[in-house]
Amino acid sequence: MKLSSSQAERRPNGYPRRRYLARRLEILRAAGREFRVRGFAETGMRDIAAAAALSPANLYNYFRGKHEILFFCQDNSLDRMIAALDQARRLRTSAAIKLRMVIVSHLRCLLDEVEGSAAHLLTTALAPRQQRYLVGKRDKYEEGVRNLIVAGIRTGEFVSFDPALAVRAILGGLNWSVQWFSPEGPLTAVQIAEKFADYLIRGLLAKQDARKRLSFDRKTHRAVGHPAPRRMKRRTSVR
């Protein structure tokens, strides 16, 4: 059970649930942009309301405060990552392909979705109880990614290595991308995600010629929660 208040239960009478939830996601993205530009501490509810084209009073119909928005940012991003992991694990393919899909999905969640990139490292701003809840979800996700690496080691696809150290190195590198991400540059978020995946998996492969066979099936990619890459005006690069 989530620790955030049930906003859906507090929505105005007769307000369609789907529209209500869609509006919350719009606010989430607007807040994410403000958190990223101003910093969480410097962002107020009035700033978020203005970015979301709402009056401050109307904003409180959706969220009680910016800490609740931040919690929703974190929780929503983790839900998407766990769903992508679960879908990848069910596929009948190699451990390397599964891990590659998870890495691409993870990085796209951080870079494509503004709320993920803006809020992923801000859990310390939340109440201890909310932090524990999110850490529990992160531990579940980390364990799932670690199990993919363990499976690859058992089959001889990956080199024998400490899987806990490997998964922390991978996730640490992915999560740090929010620090150097910039909306300008020659590469899309998809391209950066795929290059990251190739680089990170290469160090795990037991047979280096296996990377020549490591192909990325875009139809399978869609099966783990992301549509085929679309043309985007937004670009990414290091600052």
C-alpha positions as CSV (number, residue, x, y, z in Angstrom):
1,M,0.0,0.0,0.0
2,K,1.4,3.4,-1.0
3,L,2.2,5.9,1.7
4,S,1.0,8.9,-0.2
5,S,-2.6,10.1,0.5
6,S,-5.2,8.8,-1.9
7,Q,-5.7,11.8,-4.1
8,A,-8.1,10.0,-6.3
9,E,-10.5,9.6,-3.3
10,R,-10.2,13.4,-2.7
11,R,-10.9,14.5,-6.3
12,P,-14.0,16.7,-6.9
13,N,-17.3,14.9,-7.1
14,G,-18.1,13.8,-10.6
15,Y,-14.7,14.5,-11.9
16,P,-13.7,11.7,-14.4
17,R,-10.9,9.6,-12.9
18,R,-9.0,9.3,-16.1
19,R,-8.9,13.1,-16.7
20,Y,-8.0,13.6,-13.1
21,L,-5.0,11.2,-13.3
22,A,-3.9,12.7,-16.6
23,R,-4.0,16.2,-15.0
24,R,-1.8,14.9,-12.2
25,L,0.7,13.6,-14.6
26,E,0.8,17.0,-16.4
27,I,1.4,18.6,-13.0
28,L,4.1,16.1,-12.3
29,R,6.0,16.9,-15.5
30,A,5.6,20.7,-14.9
31,A,6.9,20.2,-11.3
32,G,9.8,18.1,-12.6
33,R,10.9,20.9,-14.9
34,E,10.8,23.4,-12.1
35,F,12.7,21.1,-9.7
36,R,15.3,20.6,-12.4
37,V,15.8,24.3,-13.2
38,R,15.3,25.9,-9.8
39,G,16.2,23.0,-7.5
40,F,13.7,21.4,-5.2
41,A,14.3,23.6,-2.2
42,E,13.8,26.8,-4.2
43,T,10.7,25.6,-6.0
44,G,7.4,26.7,-4.5
45,M,3.8,25.6,-5.1
46,R,3.2,28.9,-6.9
47,D,6.0,28.1,-9.3
48,I,4.6,24.7,-10.0
49,A,1.1,26.1,-10.5
50,A,2.3,28.7,-13.0
51,A,4.3,26.0,-14.9
52,A,1.2,23.8,-15.0
53,A,-1.1,26.7,-16.0
54,L,-3.2,26.3,-12.8
55,S,-4.1,28.7,-10.0
56,P,-2.4,27.8,-6.7
57,A,-5.7,27.0,-5.2
58,N,-6.6,24.6,-8.0
59,L,-3.2,22.9,-7.7
60,Y,-4.1,21.9,-4.1
61,N,-7.0,19.9,-5.5
62,Y,-4.4,17.5,-6.9
63,F,-1.5,17.6,-4.5
64,R,-1.2,18.8,-0.9
65,G,2.4,20.1,-1.4
66,K,5.6,19.8,-3.3
67,H,6.8,16.9,-1.2
68,E,3.8,14.9,-2.2
69,I,4.6,15.7,-5.9
70,L,8.2,14.6,-5.4
71,F,7.0,11.3,-3.8
72,F,4.7,10.8,-6.8
73,C,7.7,11.5,-9.1
74,Q,9.8,8.8,-7.4
75,D,7.0,6.3,-7.1
76,N,5.8,6.7,-10.7
77,S,9.3,6.3,-12.1
78,L,10.0,3.2,-10.0
79,D,6.8,1.6,-11.1
80,R,7.7,2.0,-14.8
81,M,11.2,0.6,-14.2
82,I,9.9,-2.4,-12.3
83,A,7.3,-3.0,-15.0
84,A,9.9,-2.9,-17.7
85,L,12.1,-5.3,-15.7
86,D,9.3,-7.8,-15.2
87,Q,8.4,-7.8,-18.9
88,A,12.1,-8.3,-19.9
89,R,12.4,-11.2,-17.5
90,R,9.5,-13.0,-19.1
91,L,11.0,-12.9,-22.6
92,R,12.7,-16.0,-24.0
93,T,16.0,-14.6,-25.0
94,S,19.6,-14.3,-23.7
95,A,20.5,-12.6,-20.4
96,A,22.5,-10.0,-22.3
97,I,19.5,-9.0,-24.4
98,K,17.3,-8.8,-21.3
99,L,19.8,-6.7,-19.4
100,R,20.3,-4.5,-22.4
101,M,16.5,-3.9,-22.6
102,V,16.4,-3.0,-18.9
103,I,19.3,-0.6,-19.2
104,V,17.8,1.2,-22.2
105,S,14.4,1.4,-20.4
106,H,16.0,2.7,-17.2
107,L,17.9,5.4,-18.9
108,R,15.0,6.4,-21.1
109,C,12.9,6.7,-18.0
110,L,15.4,9.1,-16.6
111,L,16.1,11.1,-19.7
112,D,12.9,10.9,-21.8
113,E,10.6,11.5,-18.8
114,V,11.3,14.9,-17.2
115,E,10.0,13.9,-13.8
116,G,12.4,11.0,-13.7
117,S,15.4,13.0,-14.5
118,A,14.4,15.8,-12.2
119,A,13.6,13.9,-9.1
120,H,15.5,10.6,-9.2
121,L,18.1,11.7,-6.7
122,L,16.0,13.8,-4.4
123,T,14.6,11.2,-2.0
124,T,16.4,12.8,1.0
125,A,14.0,15.7,0.8
126,L,11.1,13.3,1.7
127,A,9.9,12.2,5.1
128,P,11.7,9.1,6.6
129,R,8.6,6.9,6.1
130,Q,8.4,7.8,2.4
131,Q,12.1,7.3,2.0
132,R,11.9,3.8,3.4
133,Y,9.0,2.9,1.1
134,L,10.9,4.1,-2.0
135,V,14.1,2.4,-0.8
136,G,12.2,-0.8,-0.5
137,K,11.0,-0.5,-4.1
138,R,14.5,0.4,-5.3
139,D,15.9,-2.7,-3.5
140,K,13.3,-4.9,-5.3
141,Y,14.3,-3.4,-8.6
142,E,18.1,-3.8,-7.9
143,E,17.5,-7.4,-6.9
144,G,15.7,-8.1,-10.1
145,V,18.5,-6.6,-12.2
146,R,21.1,-8.5,-10.1
147,N,19.2,-11.8,-10.8
148,L,19.6,-11.1,-14.6
149,I,23.3,-10.9,-14.1
150,V,23.4,-14.0,-12.0
151,A,21.5,-15.9,-14.6
152,G,24.0,-14.8,-17.3
153,I,26.9,-15.9,-15.1
154,R,25.4,-19.3,-14.5
155,T,24.9,-19.9,-18.2
156,G,28.5,-18.8,-19.0
157,E,27.2,-15.8,-21.0
158,F,28.7,-13.3,-18.5
159,V,32.1,-13.5,-16.8
160,S,32.3,-14.7,-13.2
161,F,32.0,-11.5,-11.2
162,D,30.4,-10.2,-8.0
163,P,26.8,-9.6,-9.2
164,A,26.1,-7.2,-6.4
165,L,29.1,-5.0,-7.4
166,A,28.2,-5.3,-11.0
167,V,24.6,-4.2,-10.6
168,R,25.6,-1.2,-8.4
169,A,28.2,-0.1,-10.9
170,I,25.6,-0.3,-13.7
171,L,22.7,1.4,-11.8
172,G,25.1,4.0,-10.3
173,G,26.3,5.0,-13.8
174,L,22.8,5.1,-15.2
175,N,21.4,7.2,-12.3
176,W,24.3,9.7,-12.4
177,S,23.2,10.6,-16.0
178,V,20.7,13.0,-14.5
179,Q,23.6,15.1,-13.3
180,W,25.1,15.7,-16.8
181,F,21.9,15.4,-18.8
182,S,21.3,18.5,-21.0
183,P,18.3,19.2,-23.3
184,E,20.7,20.2,-26.0
185,G,23.2,18.1,-28.0
186,P,23.6,15.8,-31.1
187,L,22.2,12.6,-29.6
188,T,18.7,11.7,-28.6
189,A,17.9,10.1,-25.3
190,V,17.3,6.8,-27.1
191,Q,20.7,6.9,-28.8
192,I,22.4,7.7,-25.5
193,A,20.5,4.8,-23.8
194,E,21.6,2.3,-26.4
195,K,25.2,3.4,-26.4
196,F,25.3,3.1,-22.6
197,A,23.8,-0.3,-22.8
198,D,26.4,-1.5,-25.3
199,Y,29.2,-0.1,-23.2
200,L,28.0,-1.5,-19.9
201,I,27.2,-5.0,-21.2
202,R,30.5,-5.4,-23.1
203,G,32.4,-5.6,-19.8
204,L,30.2,-8.5,-18.6
205,L,30.4,-10.7,-21.7
206,A,32.5,-13.8,-21.3
207,K,33.1,-14.1,-25.0
208,Q,33.9,-10.8,-26.6
209,D,32.8,-12.0,-30.1
210,A,29.3,-12.3,-28.4
211,R,28.9,-8.5,-28.7
212,K,28.7,-8.9,-32.4
213,R,25.6,-11.0,-32.0
214,L,24.1,-8.6,-29.5
215,S,21.4,-7.1,-31.7
216,F,18.5,-4.9,-30.5
217,D,15.1,-5.9,-31.7
218,R,12.9,-2.8,-31.7
219,K,9.7,-4.9,-31.6
220,T,11.0,-6.6,-28.5
221,H,11.9,-3.2,-27.1
222,R,8.3,-2.1,-27.4
223,A,7.4,-5.2,-25.3
224,V,9.2,-3.7,-22.3
225,G,7.2,-0.5,-22.0
226,H,8.5,1.9,-24.6
227,P,7.2,2.7,-28.0
228,A,9.5,2.8,-31.1
229,P,11.7,5.9,-31.0
230,R,10.0,8.9,-32.4
231,R,11.5,12.0,-33.8
232,M,12.1,14.5,-31.0
233,K,13.1,18.0,-31.0
234,R,14.7,17.6,-27.6
235,R,18.3,16.4,-27.7
236,T,20.7,15.3,-25.0
237,S,24.4,15.7,-24.4
238,V,26.8,16.2,-21.6
239,R,26.9,19.8,-20.3
